[in-house]
Amino acid sequence: MLRLLAILSPLALVACAGTVTSDQVTSSTTLRRGYDKTLTKTEQQAVISDLEGAKAKQKGEDAQESAGTAGANAQQTN
C-alpha cells in the first residue's frame, strides 16, 4: 500500500503541474510590485525638492513673523 501511495503522489503532482499554462503563471517580481513602497530615483528627487521648498517657505514665513512682532513690540513701547 505504501509503495502504491509513493507512486501515485508524484503522478498527481505531475498531472496538476501539466494543467497550469505559462500564461497563468505570474513571476514573483510582478507580484511584489504591488506591495513595494520604494520610490524610484525620480520620485525621491521630487519629494526632496518639495520638502526643501516647503522648508524654505516656512523659514521665510518665520522670518516675516519675527520681524512683524519686533515691529509691533517697538510700536507698543513708543
Buried (B, 14 or more C-beta within 10 A) or exposed (E): EEEEEEEEEEEEEEEEEEEEEEEEEEEEEEEEEEEEEEEEEEEEEEEEEEEEEEEEEEEEEEEEEEEEEEEEEEEEEE
